[in-house]
Amino acid sequence: MDLVLQYLPKYGLIVEVNEEGQVIRSLHDPTGEVVPAVSEVEDKEGVLYLGSYNLPFMGRLYLQRYQKVKT
């Protein structure tokens, strides 16, 4: 498995869907520098905890820092 993963492009992606399966929001990391493979996400009070089946750490993303400003 590790051999295959080293040849895949790194790209971080989180997708939030509603009960009907419609996309509500998506967050992209095109470089995959922080967490290149997210397999699970837990949302606790505006903080996303990012887990991966093949990384030895968890990532943390504070949503308040990435809210779009409405003008």
VMD Tcl script that draws the C-alpha trace (Angstrom):
set ca {
  {0.00 0.00 0.00}
  {2.79 2.47 0.85}
  {4.28 1.94 -2.59}
  {1.02 2.95 -4.24}
  {0.52 6.00 -1.99}
  {3.89 7.50 -2.85}
  {2.87 7.79 -6.51}
  {-0.54 9.37 -5.92}
  {-0.77 13.16 -6.14}
  {-1.18 14.87 -2.77}
  {-4.43 16.77 -2.45}
  {-6.36 17.58 0.72}
  {-10.15 17.65 0.43}
  {-12.97 17.84 2.97}
  {-16.60 17.75 1.81}
  {-19.61 18.48 4.01}
  {-22.91 17.03 2.83}
  {-26.46 17.29 4.17}
  {-28.91 14.45 4.83}
  {-29.85 14.30 1.14}
  {-26.22 13.98 0.06}
  {-26.00 17.50 -1.37}
  {-22.68 19.29 -0.96}
  {-22.94 22.14 1.54}
  {-19.28 23.12 1.71}
  {-15.91 21.89 0.51}
  {-12.42 22.79 1.67}
  {-9.46 22.19 -0.63}
  {-5.72 21.96 -0.10}
  {-4.40 21.55 -3.67}
  {-0.82 21.08 -2.49}
  {-1.64 18.53 0.20}
  {1.15 19.98 2.34}
  {-0.66 19.88 5.70}
  {-2.74 16.70 5.61}
  {-2.39 15.00 2.24}
  {-4.89 12.21 2.91}
  {-7.95 12.88 5.07}
  {-10.08 9.83 5.80}
  {-12.25 11.17 8.61}
  {-13.29 14.50 10.11}
  {-14.86 15.37 13.45}
  {-16.41 18.83 13.93}
  {-16.32 20.05 17.54}
  {-17.35 23.64 18.28}
  {-15.91 25.11 15.08}
  {-12.72 23.06 15.05}
  {-12.26 20.26 12.53}
  {-10.14 17.35 13.69}
  {-8.68 15.56 10.67}
  {-7.68 11.93 10.76}
  {-5.93 9.79 8.21}
  {-5.50 6.05 8.02}
  {-1.88 6.36 6.91}
  {-0.51 9.32 8.88}
  {0.84 9.15 12.47}
  {-0.85 12.40 13.57}
  {-4.15 14.28 13.57}
  {-4.67 17.66 11.98}
  {-6.69 20.51 13.44}
  {-8.39 23.24 11.42}
  {-10.05 26.26 13.05}
  {-12.99 27.13 10.80}
  {-13.23 30.73 12.01}
  {-9.95 31.49 10.23}
  {-11.43 30.36 6.89}
  {-14.88 31.94 6.93}
  {-15.66 33.90 3.79}
  {-16.24 37.58 4.34}
  {-19.56 38.76 2.84}
  {-19.42 42.21 1.27}
}
mol new
graphics top color blue
foreach p $ca { graphics top sphere $p radius 0.5 }
foreach p [lrange $ca 0 end-1] q [lrange $ca 1 end] { graphics top cylinder $p $q radius 0.2 }
display resetview
